[in-house]
Amino acid sequence: MKTLSFLAALAAASAFATAAFAAAPVKTVESAKGKVLAGENGKTLYTFKNDKAGTSNCNGDCEKAWPPFMADGKAKAEGAYSIITRKDGMKQWAKDGMPLYFFVKDAKSGDVAGDGFKGLWNAARP
């Protein structure tokens, strides 16, 4: 009986652990421009107008200023969030097919220094 209870608890814990990796590690934070999406670190996420759904066109010098919101090997796409493969083979989170990025000039949660940058970057919205 104890073994059966242990196995049931183990199965439940395993299911919970798997579910923890099911969705993108994204949250909503307040900014001077209203609610925006942010990574677990609280920093704002952005989309790039030169990208196409499922394709990142921010590489090289671009990705130095706009670091991609990378997905680890345990990440699983769910709902509006998907995982794309970048040109270098690395995995990146996307929302509604559009790749997500951080901006190096954002220092803390809720900063939106990159919103509207050169007319090409927009803060991602919930």
All heavy atoms as an XYZ file, in Angstrom:
929
protein
N       0.816     -1.192      0.000
C       0.000      0.000      0.000
C       0.866      1.266      0.000
O       0.573      2.208     -0.705
C      -0.931     -0.041      1.220
C      -1.918      1.093      1.248
S      -3.109      0.887     -0.075
C      -4.342      1.993      0.456
N       1.933      1.259      0.839
C       2.823      2.408      0.883
C       3.500      2.613     -0.467
O       3.702      3.737     -0.902
C       3.871      2.240      1.979
C       3.332      2.431      3.363
C       4.445      2.333      4.376
C       3.904      2.524      5.774
N       4.947      2.440      6.790
N       3.858      1.516     -1.130
C       4.506      1.606     -2.435
C       3.575      2.242     -3.448
O       3.976      3.093     -4.237
C       4.956      0.214     -2.918
O       5.825     -0.337     -1.943
C       5.650      0.289     -4.250
N       2.303      1.845     -3.416
C       1.314      2.392     -4.341
C       1.135      3.894     -4.104
O       1.090      4.675     -5.049
C      -0.026      1.659     -4.184
C      -1.101      2.027     -5.191
C      -0.603      1.796     -6.616
C      -2.343      1.211     -4.935
N       1.061      4.315     -2.841
C       0.927      5.742     -2.513
C       2.163      6.509     -2.978
O       2.056      7.613     -3.516
C       0.743      5.940     -1.008
O      -0.474      5.371     -0.604
N       3.337      5.929     -2.766
C       4.581      6.561     -3.189
C       4.604      6.735     -4.701
O       4.956      7.796     -5.210
C       5.788      5.740     -2.720
C       7.085      6.267     -3.249
C       7.663      7.410     -2.720
C       7.729      5.642     -4.308
C       8.851      7.915     -3.217
C       8.916      6.136     -4.816
C       9.475      7.274     -4.263
N       4.216      5.686     -5.431
C       4.218      5.757     -6.894
C       3.217      6.790     -7.398
O       3.506      7.519     -8.358
C       3.929      4.380     -7.493
C       5.042      3.350     -7.332
C       4.592      1.993     -7.871
C       6.304      3.800     -8.008
N       2.073      6.886     -6.753
C       1.077      7.882     -7.159
C       1.623      9.296     -6.921
O       1.469     10.182     -7.758
C      -0.223      7.676     -6.392
N       2.263      9.495     -5.774
C       2.844     10.803     -5.474
C       3.966     11.141     -6.452
O       4.090     12.280     -6.910
C       3.366     10.831     -4.037
N       4.783     10.140     -6.784
C       5.876     10.347     -7.737
C       5.326     10.715     -9.112
O       5.829     11.621     -9.768
C       6.745      9.086     -7.822
C       7.962      9.173     -8.736
C       8.914     10.257     -8.247
C       8.671      7.833     -8.789
N       4.277     10.024     -9.542
C       3.668     10.320    -10.839
C       3.100     11.735    -10.857
O       3.258     12.469    -11.832
C       2.571      9.302    -11.155
N       2.454     12.140     -9.768
C       1.894     13.491     -9.691
C       3.002     14.533     -9.726
O       2.889     15.558    -10.414
C       1.055     13.640     -8.423
N       4.083     14.284     -8.995
C       5.208     15.223     -8.989
C       5.837     15.323    -10.371
O       6.205     16.410    -10.822
C       6.243     14.797     -7.956
N       5.963     14.198    -11.058
C       6.537     14.203    -12.407
C       5.659     14.990    -13.364
O       6.146     15.755    -14.186
C       6.709     12.776    -12.927
O       7.662     12.104    -12.161
N       4.362     14.823    -13.265
C       3.439     15.555    -14.124
C       3.533     17.048    -13.857
O       3.535     17.861    -14.774
C       2.006     15.067    -13.907
N       3.647     17.420    -12.570
C       3.771     18.830    -12.213
C       5.072     19.406    -12.754
O       5.100     20.499    -13.291
C       3.701     19.008    -10.695
C       3.873     20.435    -10.274
C       2.841     21.348    -10.429
C       5.072     20.890     -9.751
C       2.995     22.677    -10.064
C       5.241     22.213     -9.387
C       4.195     23.100     -9.537
N       6.155     18.669    -12.621
C       7.458     19.147    -13.108
C       7.424     19.342    -14.614
O       7.947     20.313    -15.140
C       8.564     18.172    -12.719
N       6.791     18.441    -15.332
C       6.664     18.564    -16.784
C       5.829     19.789    -17.131
O       6.165     20.544    -18.025
C       6.032     17.295    -17.382
O       6.873     16.188    -17.053
C       5.896     17.389    -18.886
N       4.735     19.997    -16.382
C       3.873     21.144    -16.648
C       4.619     22.454    -16.416
O       4.352     23.453    -17.074
C       2.622     21.089    -15.773
N       5.570     22.457    -15.499
C       6.319     23.678    -15.213
C       7.114     24.143    -16.429
O       7.409     25.318    -16.555
C       7.250     23.454    -14.027
N       7.462     23.244    -17.320
C       8.209     23.602    -18.516
C       7.315     23.763    -19.742
O       7.791     23.989    -20.821
C       9.273     22.538    -18.813
C      10.356     22.502    -17.781
C      10.447     21.446    -16.898
C      11.280     23.522    -17.683
C      11.452     21.415    -15.939
C      12.276     23.498    -16.736
C      12.363     22.441    -15.855
N       6.002     23.660    -19.554
C       5.088     23.642    -20.685
C       4.928     25.013    -21.341
O       4.771     25.091    -22.539
C       3.725     23.109    -20.255
N       4.933     26.057    -20.572
C       4.668     27.376    -21.132
C       5.935     28.236    -21.120
O       6.864     27.982    -20.365
C       3.571     28.061    -20.321
N       5.921     29.251    -21.960
C       7.051     30.175    -22.018
C       7.232     30.857    -20.667
O       6.256     31.186    -20.001
C       6.817     31.217    -23.099
N       8.465     31.102    -20.244
C       8.727     31.785    -18.973
C       8.522     33.290    -19.115
O       9.451     34.079    -19.054
C      10.182     31.421    -18.679
C      10.778     31.192    -20.032
C       9.679     30.633    -20.891
N       7.268     33.668    -19.353
C       6.900     35.057    -19.623
C       5.921     35.530    -18.559
O       5.094     34.762    -18.088
C       6.238     35.158    -21.023
C       5.702     36.551    -21.295
C       7.212     34.745    -22.106
N       6.032     36.801    -18.206
C       5.064     37.394    -17.292
C       4.694     38.778    -17.803
O       5.327     39.304    -18.722
C       5.622     37.449    -15.873
C       6.897     38.260    -15.699
C       7.380     38.127    -14.268
C       8.688     38.837    -14.039
N       9.118     38.711    -12.636
N       3.672     39.346    -17.215
C       3.238     40.692    -17.565
C       3.713     41.643    -16.476
O       3.568     41.350    -15.294
C       1.703     40.744    -17.688
O       1.295     39.816    -18.702
C       1.221     42.130    -18.064
N       4.318     42.760    -16.886
C       4.765     43.780    -15.935
C       4.203     45.139    -16.349
O       3.851     45.353    -17.505
C       6.311     43.850    -15.830
C       6.887     42.535    -15.328
C       6.947     44.256    -17.137
N       4.132     46.042    -15.386
C       3.701     47.420    -15.652
C       4.889     48.235    -16.141
O       6.008     48.068    -15.654
C       3.135     48.056    -14.387
C       1.755     47.571    -14.011
C       0.669     47.988    -14.995
O       0.810     49.016    -15.686
O      -0.329     47.258    -15.076
N       4.631     49.100    -17.096
C       5.659     50.010    -17.599
C       5.045     51.399    -17.747
O       3.836     51.565    -17.552
C       6.176     49.528    -18.963
O       5.249     49.854    -19.986
N       5.840     52.368    -18.117
C       5.335     53.721    -18.357
C       4.362     53.740    -19.530
O       3.595     54.691    -19.691
C       6.501     54.666    -18.633
N       4.368     52.674    -20.342
C       3.493     52.590    -21.512
C       2.414     51.531    -21.336
O       1.859     51.036    -22.305
C       4.329     52.304    -22.756
C       5.285     53.449    -23.074
C       5.999     53.225    -24.375
C       6.877     54.412    -24.714
N       7.497     54.273    -26.031
N       2.137     51.165    -20.100
C       1.108     50.167    -19.822
C       1.717     48.783    -19.635
O       2.932     48.643    -19.460
N       0.880     47.767    -19.694
C       1.330     46.396    -19.480
C       2.129     45.893    -20.680
O       1.726     46.102    -21.825
C       0.140     45.477    -19.233
C      -0.593     45.768    -17.938
C      -1.760     44.820    -17.748
C      -2.607     45.213    -16.579
N      -2.078     44.889    -15.293
N       3.269     45.257    -20.387
C       4.118     44.671    -21.421
C       4.530     43.270    -20.979
O       4.470     42.938    -19.794
C       5.384     45.530    -21.693
C       5.000     46.884    -22.276
C       6.227     45.689    -20.452
N       4.949     42.481    -21.934
C       5.470     41.153    -21.621
C       6.924     41.270    -21.198
O       7.661     42.113    -21.712
C       5.363     40.230    -22.832
C       3.954     39.854    -23.258
C       3.999     38.969    -24.504
C       3.207     39.148    -22.138
N       7.312     40.400    -20.281
C       8.684     40.400    -19.790
C       9.133     38.961    -19.572
O       8.320     38.059    -19.376
C       8.775     41.177    -18.485
N      10.448     38.777    -19.582
C      11.015     37.483    -19.245
C      10.954     37.288    -17.737
O      10.512     38.178    -16.991
N      11.421     36.151    -17.278
C      11.424     35.872    -15.844
C      12.220     36.916    -15.066
O      11.952     37.163    -13.896
C      12.008     34.490    -15.567
C      11.094     33.367    -15.980
C      11.708     32.009    -15.739
O      12.896     31.813    -16.082
O      11.008     31.145    -15.202
N      13.188     37.553    -15.721
C      14.010     38.583    -15.079
C      13.267     39.911    -14.954
O      13.796     40.868    -14.403
C      15.314     38.779    -15.850
C      15.091     39.205    -17.294
O      13.980     39.461    -17.734
N      16.174     39.269    -18.050
N      12.037     39.991    -15.475
C      11.231     41.202    -15.400
C      11.498     42.202    -16.502
O      10.816     43.209    -16.605
N      12.492     41.924    -17.342
C      12.832     42.868    -18.411
C      11.899     42.687    -19.610
O      11.551     41.578    -19.987
C      14.297     42.723    -18.812
C      15.217     43.177    -17.683
C      16.644     43.232    -18.116
C      17.526     43.680    -16.958
N      18.927     43.684    -17.340
N      11.553     43.810    -20.198
C      10.600     43.864    -21.306
C      11.073     43.050    -22.504
O      12.259     43.028    -22.836
C      10.377     45.333    -21.717
O       9.896     46.051    -20.576
C       9.386     45.463    -22.859
N      10.107     42.424    -23.157
C      10.352     41.685    -24.404
C       9.855     42.522    -25.574
O       8.882     43.272    -25.443
C       9.636     40.339    -24.370
C      10.193     39.358    -23.343
C       9.237     38.192    -23.143
C      11.562     38.864    -23.783
N      10.530     42.380    -26.709
C      10.231     43.176    -27.900
C      10.085     42.292    -29.135
O      10.632     41.188    -29.187
C      11.373     44.170    -28.170
C      11.552     45.181    -27.074
C      12.393     44.928    -25.999
C      10.871     46.393    -27.110
C      12.557     45.856    -24.987
C      11.041     47.336    -26.098
C      11.876     47.057    -25.031
O      12.030     47.969    -24.035
N       9.387     42.835    -30.133
C       9.337     42.221    -31.461
C       9.984     43.186    -32.454
O      10.015     44.402    -32.241
C       7.891     41.919    -31.899
O       7.127     43.125    -31.870
C       7.257     40.865    -30.992
N      10.501     42.613    -33.542
C      11.251     43.350    -34.563
C      10.456     43.327    -35.862
O      10.104     42.249    -36.367
C      12.602     42.655    -34.731
C      13.566     43.282    -35.699
C      13.720     44.649    -35.808
C      14.371     42.471    -36.475
C      14.649     45.205    -36.683
C      15.303     43.002    -37.352
C      15.436     44.374    -37.454
N      10.165     44.499    -36.423
C       9.339     44.581    -37.634
C       9.985     43.933    -38.855
O       9.282     43.584    -39.797
C       8.969     46.028    -37.935
C       7.959     46.587    -36.948
C       7.518     47.980    -37.321
C       6.506     48.486    -36.311
N       6.079     49.852    -36.614
N      11.307     43.741    -38.850
C      11.964     43.101    -39.994
C      11.922     41.578    -39.923
O      12.392     40.915    -40.843
C      13.408     43.577    -40.125
C      13.502     44.999    -40.629
O      12.533     45.572    -41.120
N      14.666     45.596    -40.495
N      11.399     41.032    -38.834
C      11.221     39.573    -38.736
C       9.979     39.162    -39.501
O       9.089     39.973    -39.758
C      11.051     39.144    -37.271
C      12.347     39.145    -36.488
O      13.431     39.204    -37.102
O      12.263     39.080    -35.245
N       9.929     37.898    -39.816
C       8.731     37.278    -40.377
C       8.309     36.207    -39.379
O       9.134     35.726    -38.597
C       9.032     36.661    -41.733
C       9.358     37.687    -42.801
C       9.521     37.012    -44.140
C       9.771     37.874    -45.307
N      10.180     39.162    -45.293
N       7.059     35.825    -39.401
C       6.589     34.795    -38.475
C       7.482     33.561    -38.598
O       7.721     33.060    -39.695
C       5.140     34.431    -38.759
N       8.021     33.127    -37.482
C       8.862     31.937    -37.443
C      10.312     32.154    -37.833
O      11.102     31.222    -37.819
N      10.687     33.397    -38.183
C      12.053     33.667    -38.636
C      12.619     34.912    -37.970
O      12.015     35.986    -38.032
C      12.083     33.882    -40.165
O      11.532     32.746    -40.806
C      13.500     34.113    -40.664
N      13.798     34.770    -37.355
C      14.501     35.917    -36.780
C      15.460     36.487    -37.815
O      16.248     35.764    -38.414
C      15.306     35.485    -35.546
O      16.155     36.533    -35.144
N      15.381     37.793    -38.011
C      16.306     38.489    -38.896
C      17.234     39.414    -38.112
O      17.854     40.307    -38.685
C      15.535     39.282    -39.956
C      14.910     38.354    -40.975
O      15.575     37.471    -41.503
N      13.624     38.524    -41.220
N      17.328     39.190    -36.805
C      18.218     39.977    -35.952
C      19.385     39.075    -35.560
O      19.270     38.247    -34.659
C      17.471     40.481    -34.717
S      18.498     41.462    -33.610
N      20.492     39.245    -36.265
C      21.689     38.432    -36.051
C      22.908     39.346    -36.003
O      22.811     40.536    -36.285
C      21.835     37.413    -37.203
C      20.648     36.491    -37.291
O      20.466     35.635    -36.445
N      19.813     36.686    -38.302
N      24.053     38.810    -35.644
C      25.295     39.589    -35.635
C      25.228     40.778    -34.707
O      24.890     40.656    -33.536
N      25.538     41.978    -35.232
C      25.521     43.191    -34.420
C      24.137     43.475    -33.848
O      24.018     43.983    -32.735
C      26.006     44.396    -35.229
C      27.502     44.361    -35.491
O      28.229     43.653    -34.756
O      27.956     45.042    -36.434
N      23.104     43.156    -34.596
C      21.734     43.381    -34.131
C      21.485     42.630    -32.828
O      20.965     43.197    -31.867
C      20.732     42.934    -35.204
S      18.997     43.090    -34.688
N      21.871     41.365    -32.771
C      21.577     40.583    -31.563
C      22.439     40.987    -30.366
O      22.139     40.609    -29.239
C      21.636     39.084    -31.829
C      22.999     38.515    -32.048
C      22.952     37.019    -32.322
O      22.577     36.249    -31.416
O      23.295     36.634    -33.448
N      23.489     41.779    -30.598
C      24.269     42.300    -29.472
C      23.457     43.347    -28.712
O      23.505     43.425    -27.494
C      25.589     42.896    -29.958
C      26.565     41.854    -30.451
C      27.814     42.491    -31.016
C      28.710     41.422    -31.649
N      29.840     42.031    -32.359
N      22.718     44.175    -29.429
C      21.876     45.196    -28.805
C      20.501     44.648    -28.422
O      19.867     45.153    -27.498
C      21.705     46.384    -29.745
N      20.070     43.619    -29.139
C      18.743     43.028    -28.937
C      18.902     41.522    -28.704
O      18.641     40.717    -29.595
C      17.862     43.290    -30.155
C      17.669     44.739    -30.414
C      18.427     45.549    -31.200
C      16.660     45.573    -29.839
N      17.942     46.830    -31.159
C      16.858     46.875    -30.341
C      15.591     45.343    -28.974
C      16.035     47.943    -29.986
C      14.783     46.405    -28.618
C      15.009     47.692    -29.121
N      19.351     41.125    -27.516
C      19.566     39.692    -27.257
C      18.278     38.886    -27.415
O      17.227     39.268    -26.887
C      20.047     39.656    -25.804
C      20.521     41.042    -25.510
C      19.699     41.955    -26.371
N      18.346     37.791    -28.152
C      17.161     36.941    -28.318
C      16.719     36.350    -26.981
O      17.546     36.075    -26.106
C      17.643     35.831    -29.250
C      18.895     36.352    -29.878
C      19.492     37.308    -28.910
N      15.438     36.152    -26.838
C      14.861     35.491    -25.663
C      14.965     33.984    -25.943
O      14.125     33.398    -26.605
C      13.411     35.936    -25.484
C      12.705     35.353    -24.300
C      13.366     35.060    -23.119
C      11.343     35.134    -24.360
C      12.693     34.540    -22.025
C      10.654     34.619    -23.272
C      11.325     34.315    -22.110
N      16.059     33.396    -25.474
C      16.396     32.018    -25.806
C      15.526     31.014    -25.044
O      15.118     31.254    -23.913
C      17.867     31.747    -25.510
C      18.819     32.701    -26.236
S      18.585     32.803    -28.022
C      19.279     31.259    -28.515
N      15.269     29.899    -25.697
C      14.513     28.788    -25.104
C      15.488     27.658    -24.817
O      16.326     27.339    -25.659
C      13.421     28.326    -26.071
N      15.382     27.087    -23.636
C      16.281     25.978    -23.313
C      15.735     24.663    -23.885
O      14.635     24.619    -24.444
C      16.560     25.888    -21.812
C      15.351     25.489    -20.990
O      14.428     24.823    -21.501
O      15.327     25.844    -19.790
N      16.495     23.607    -23.743
C      16.133     22.310    -24.310
C      14.881     21.691    -23.720
O      14.275     20.819    -24.325
N      14.467     22.132    -22.535
C      13.266     21.588    -21.884
C      12.008     22.354    -22.269
O      10.906     21.948    -21.932
C      13.430     21.642    -20.367
C      14.568     20.802    -19.843
C      14.734     20.997    -18.347
C      15.957     20.273    -17.844
N      16.227     20.552    -16.436
N      12.160     23.470    -22.959
C      11.031     24.336    -23.290
C      10.063     23.638    -24.235
O      10.469     22.891    -25.121
C      11.545     25.620    -23.926
N       8.792     23.913    -24.026
C       7.732     23.365    -24.871
C       6.803     24.501    -25.286
O       6.400     25.310    -24.463
C       6.927     22.318    -24.102
C       7.742     21.141    -23.606
C       7.493     19.929    -24.440
C       8.124     18.691    -23.853
N       9.510     18.515    -24.152
N       6.473     24.543    -26.555
C       5.556     25.558    -27.072
C       4.156     25.307    -26.528
O       3.761     24.160    -26.337
C       5.548     25.505    -28.596
N       3.438     26.405    -26.280
C       2.062     26.279    -25.799
C       1.296     27.554    -26.084
O       1.805     28.657    -25.869
C       2.057     26.001    -24.298
C       0.656     25.794    -23.736
C       0.688     25.478    -22.261
O       1.037     24.341    -21.912
O       0.369     26.377    -21.467
N       0.079     27.414    -26.575
C      -0.772     28.566    -26.837
C      -0.148     29.509    -27.845
O       0.311     29.096    -28.909
N      -0.095     30.789    -27.494
C       0.454     31.815    -28.394
C       1.973     31.756    -28.486
O       2.562     32.387    -29.356
C       0.027     33.202    -27.917
N       2.600     30.971    -27.600
C       4.063     30.921    -27.543
C       4.597     29.709    -28.295
O       4.160     28.585    -28.093
C       4.543     30.914    -26.093
C       4.160     32.188    -25.400
C       3.004     32.256    -24.637
C       4.923     33.333    -25.555
C       2.629     33.440    -24.026
C       4.552     34.522    -24.950
C       3.399     34.571    -24.189
O       3.022     35.747    -23.600
N       5.558     29.973    -29.166
C       6.195     28.907    -29.941
C       7.709     29.056    -29.812
O       8.207     30.023    -29.240
C       5.773     28.992    -31.417
O       6.103     30.265    -31.955
N       8.407     28.091    -30.349
C       9.870     28.102    -30.325
C      10.343     28.025    -31.765
O       9.930     27.143    -32.518
C      10.411     26.923    -29.509
C       9.885     27.029    -28.068
C      11.933     26.898    -29.542
C      10.104     25.791    -27.243
N      11.175     28.970    -32.143
C      11.725     28.978    -33.501
C      13.196     28.579    -33.443
O      13.823     28.649    -32.393
C      11.566     30.358    -34.175
C      12.425     31.416    -33.466
C      10.104     30.776    -34.219
C      12.733     32.619    -34.320
N      13.705     28.167    -34.585
C      15.134     27.860    -34.693
C      15.807     29.002    -35.428
O      15.429     29.348    -36.551
C      15.354     26.529    -35.441
O      14.654     25.493    -34.737
C      16.831     26.188    -35.528
N      16.797     29.601    -34.785
C      17.546     30.705    -35.375
C      18.539     30.187    -36.420
O      18.792     28.993    -36.502
C      18.290     31.471    -34.270
C      17.358     32.116    -33.254
C      18.099     32.792    -32.120
N      19.130     33.705    -32.585
C      18.899     34.931    -33.060
N      17.664     35.390    -33.133
N      19.895     35.702    -33.463
N      19.102     31.082    -37.202
C      20.067     30.705    -38.238
C      21.271     29.962    -37.678
O      21.861     29.133    -38.350
C      20.528     31.946    -39.009
C      19.455     32.529    -39.888
C      19.921     33.777    -40.618
C      18.761     34.359    -41.408
N      19.086     35.618    -42.027
N      21.630     30.262    -36.404
C      22.769     29.580    -35.781
C      22.382     28.251    -35.132
O      23.200     27.599    -34.499
C      23.443     30.495    -34.755
C      22.529     30.900    -33.606
O      21.388     30.399    -33.507
O      22.957     31.738    -32.782
N      21.107     27.853    -35.286
C      20.622     26.590    -34.737
C      20.096     26.674    -33.313
O      19.531     25.715    -32.806
N      20.271     27.816    -32.665
C      19.769     28.000    -31.298
C      18.252     28.198    -31.334
O      17.697     28.609    -32.347
C      20.451     29.202    -30.635
C      21.970     29.088    -30.551
S      22.546     27.737    -29.528
C      22.108     28.348    -27.917
N      17.611     27.933    -30.194
C      16.152     28.053    -30.082
C      15.783     29.366    -29.417
O      16.436     29.807    -28.469
C      15.579     26.891    -29.268
C      15.926     25.518    -29.810
C      15.273     25.265    -31.133
C      15.576     23.838    -31.596
N      15.067     23.579    -32.912
N      14.715     29.991    -29.914
C      14.261     31.288    -29.416
C      12.753     31.258    -29.241
O      12.027     30.702    -30.068
C      14.654     32.375    -30.420
C      14.241     33.770    -30.029
C      14.684     34.812    -31.057
O      15.318     34.504    -32.057
N      14.345     36.065    -30.795
N      12.259     31.909    -28.173
C      10.828     32.033    -27.959
C      10.224     33.022    -28.946
O      10.872     34.003    -29.332
C      10.534     32.527    -26.543
C      10.676     31.464    -25.500
C      11.678     31.350    -24.586
C       9.801     30.362    -25.276
N      11.463     30.239    -23.805
C      10.324     29.611    -24.204
C       8.626     29.930    -25.887
C       9.700     28.463    -23.724
C       8.009     28.779    -25.409
C       8.540     28.061    -24.340
N       8.978     32.766    -29.325
C       8.213     33.665    -30.180
C       6.787     33.749    -29.632
O       6.304     32.810    -28.996
C       8.191     33.150    -31.614
N       6.133     34.871    -29.872
C       4.718     35.018    -29.525
C       3.967     35.291    -30.811
O       4.346     36.174    -31.579
C       4.500     36.163    -28.539
C       3.011     36.298    -28.153
C       2.793     37.384    -27.138
C       1.353     37.423    -26.700
N       0.511     38.224    -27.569
N       2.925     34.528    -31.032
C       2.160     34.619    -32.283
C       3.089     34.518    -33.488
O       2.920     35.209    -34.488
C       1.339     35.918    -32.326
C       0.333     36.003    -31.183
O      -0.235     34.957    -30.801
O       0.116     37.112    -30.657
N       4.116     33.698    -33.357
C       5.067     33.450    -34.434
C       6.209     34.448    -34.527
O       7.194     34.212    -35.215
N       6.092     35.579    -33.829
C       7.108     36.630    -33.926
C       8.161     36.449    -32.831
O       7.829     36.426    -31.639
C       6.462     38.006    -33.825
C       5.484     38.291    -34.970
S       6.205     38.088    -36.619
C       7.306     39.484    -36.658
N       9.435     36.332    -33.225
C      10.523     36.154    -32.258
C      10.557     37.279    -31.214
O      10.221     38.430    -31.517
C      11.782     36.184    -33.133
C      11.299     35.766    -34.489
C       9.919     36.350    -34.610
N      10.969     36.919    -30.005
C      11.031     37.858    -28.889
C      12.474     38.159    -28.501
O      13.329     37.265    -28.541
C      10.284     37.289    -27.685
C       8.780     37.091    -27.872
C       8.201     36.268    -26.733
C       8.078     38.448    -27.976
N      12.715     39.414    -28.112
C      14.055     39.899    -27.780
C      14.005     40.781    -26.532
O      12.971     41.367    -26.217
C      14.607     40.781    -28.912
C      14.607     40.140    -30.250
C      13.477     40.187    -31.062
C      15.736     39.477    -30.735
C      13.473     39.591    -32.317
C      15.738     38.889    -31.988
C      14.603     38.941    -32.769
O      14.595     38.352    -34.003
N      15.167     40.945    -25.896
C      15.377     41.941    -24.858
C      16.095     43.124    -25.503
O      16.548     43.032    -26.642
C      16.252     41.377    -23.734
C      15.613     40.237    -22.978
C      16.026     38.929    -23.190
C      14.617     40.476    -22.045
C      15.446     37.879    -22.501
C      14.030     39.428    -21.345
C      14.448     38.128    -21.572
N      16.235     44.241    -24.765
C      17.003     45.387    -25.236
C      18.062     45.694    -24.190
O      17.752     45.816    -23.002
C      16.091     46.600    -25.453
C      16.764     47.808    -26.035
C      17.659     47.699    -27.087
C      16.500     49.069    -25.540
C      18.271     48.820    -27.634
C      17.092     50.203    -26.080
C      17.987     50.067    -27.131
N      19.327     45.825    -24.600
C      20.421     45.987    -23.644
C      20.314     47.273    -22.810
O      20.882     47.334    -21.724
C      21.818     45.921    -24.321
C      22.064     44.559    -24.912
C      21.987     47.010    -25.342
N      19.589     48.270    -23.272
C      19.476     49.519    -22.518
C      18.381     49.487    -21.451
O      18.248     50.428    -20.684
C      19.277     50.690    -23.461
C      20.518     50.952    -24.305
C      20.394     52.214    -25.120
C      21.676     52.442    -25.904
N      21.626     53.638    -26.727
N      17.609     48.408    -21.396
C      16.637     48.247    -20.313
C      17.395     47.719    -19.100
O      18.029     46.661    -19.173
C      15.534     47.264    -20.700
C      14.526     47.847    -21.679
O      14.512     49.070    -21.880
O      13.743     47.055    -22.240
N      17.347     48.472    -17.998
C      18.123     48.106    -16.812
C      17.312     47.354    -15.769
O      17.852     46.542    -15.027
C      18.720     49.361    -16.176
N      15.993     47.615    -15.710
C      15.190     46.998    -14.656
C      13.802     46.659    -15.179
O      13.417     47.062    -16.276
C      15.109     47.915    -13.449
C      14.415     49.230    -13.704
C      14.499     50.153    -12.491
C      13.778     51.454    -12.649
N      13.909     52.185    -13.862
N      13.072     45.946    -14.357
C      11.707     45.548    -14.703
C      10.865     46.772    -15.051
O      10.903     47.781    -14.346
C      11.087     44.813    -13.510
O       9.773     44.424    -13.809
N      10.145     46.676    -16.157
C       9.269     47.758    -16.582
C       9.915     48.802    -17.464
O       9.222     49.655    -18.017
N      11.249     48.776    -17.622
C      11.895     49.705    -18.553
C      11.433     49.381    -19.971
O      11.311     48.207    -20.336
C      13.417     49.584    -18.488
C      14.026     50.275    -17.286
O      13.287     50.933    -16.529
O      15.250     50.154    -17.106
N      11.181     50.405    -20.776
C      10.742     50.213    -22.163
C      11.524     51.130    -23.111
O      10.968     51.707    -24.045
C       9.212     50.429    -22.323
C       8.424     49.272    -21.753
C       8.765     51.741    -21.687
N      12.828     51.229    -22.876
C      13.675     52.111    -23.687
C      13.661     51.733    -25.166
O      13.894     52.576    -26.023
C      15.109     52.093    -23.156
N      13.396     50.486    -25.479
C      13.418     50.051    -26.865
C      12.105     50.185    -27.606
O      12.052     50.000    -28.827
N      11.023     50.530    -26.913
C       9.719     50.607    -27.571
C       9.707     51.738    -28.584
O       9.966     52.900    -28.255
C       8.610     50.804    -26.537
C       7.233     50.606    -27.139
O       7.058     49.703    -27.985
O       6.308     51.361    -26.764
N       9.460     51.412    -29.847
C       9.432     52.388    -30.933
C      10.798     52.724    -31.498
O      10.904     53.561    -32.399
N      11.857     52.062    -31.024
C      13.221     52.357    -31.461
C      13.345     52.264    -32.981
O      13.063     51.229    -33.581
C      14.195     51.397    -30.774
C      15.642     51.708    -30.986
C      16.270     52.692    -30.255
C      16.382     51.008    -31.935
C      17.614     52.984    -30.445
C      17.720     51.288    -32.132
C      18.337     52.282    -31.396
N      13.754     53.375    -33.595
C      13.933     53.487    -35.053
C      12.712     53.023    -35.849
O      12.818     52.649    -37.011
C      15.184     52.737    -35.510
C      16.460     53.353    -34.981
C      17.677     52.756    -35.633
C      18.929     53.465    -35.117
N      20.126     52.996    -35.764
N      11.554     53.016    -35.202
C      10.330     52.587    -35.865
C      10.285     51.101    -36.184
O       9.396     50.661    -36.912
N      11.244     50.343    -35.640
C      11.333     48.915    -35.973
C      11.064     47.974    -34.806
O      10.869     46.778    -35.019
C      12.737     48.602    -36.529
C      13.102     49.277    -37.834
C      14.565     49.020    -38.173
C      12.184     48.775    -38.950
N      11.090     48.498    -33.599
C      10.973     47.650    -32.401
C       9.742     48.065    -31.590
O       9.519     49.253    -31.371
C      12.222     47.768    -31.547
C      13.418     47.203    -32.235
C      14.288     47.871    -33.047
C      13.858     45.854    -32.217
N      15.252     47.010    -33.508
C      15.009     45.757    -33.022
C      13.388     44.698    -31.573
C      15.701     44.578    -33.207
C      14.086     43.515    -31.758
C      15.225     43.458    -32.571
N       8.997     47.061    -31.141
C       7.812     47.313    -30.314
C       7.846     46.428    -29.085
O       8.201     45.233    -29.173
C       6.535     47.012    -31.089
C       6.318     47.978    -32.225
O       6.432     49.183    -32.058
N       6.028     47.445    -33.400
N       7.467     47.002    -27.944
C       7.307     46.201    -26.739
C       6.216     45.170    -27.011
O       5.174     45.495    -27.601
C       6.936     47.084    -25.557
N       6.468     43.942    -26.608
C       5.464     42.876    -26.773
C       4.369     43.085    -25.734
O       4.634     43.413    -24.588
C       6.122     41.508    -26.617
N       3.154     42.902    -26.151
C       1.978     43.138    -25.285
C       1.292     41.810    -24.954
O       1.305     40.876    -25.760
C       0.967     44.041    -25.982
C       1.532     45.348    -26.482
C       1.720     46.332    -25.393
N       2.348     47.564    -25.930
C       2.695     48.549    -25.184
N       2.482     48.529    -23.906
N       3.273     49.612    -25.721
N       0.685     41.783    -23.760
C      -0.037     40.546    -23.379
C      -1.259     40.325    -24.255
O      -1.730     41.215    -24.919
C      -0.425     40.785    -21.933
C      -0.076     42.186    -21.586
C       0.679     42.785    -22.728
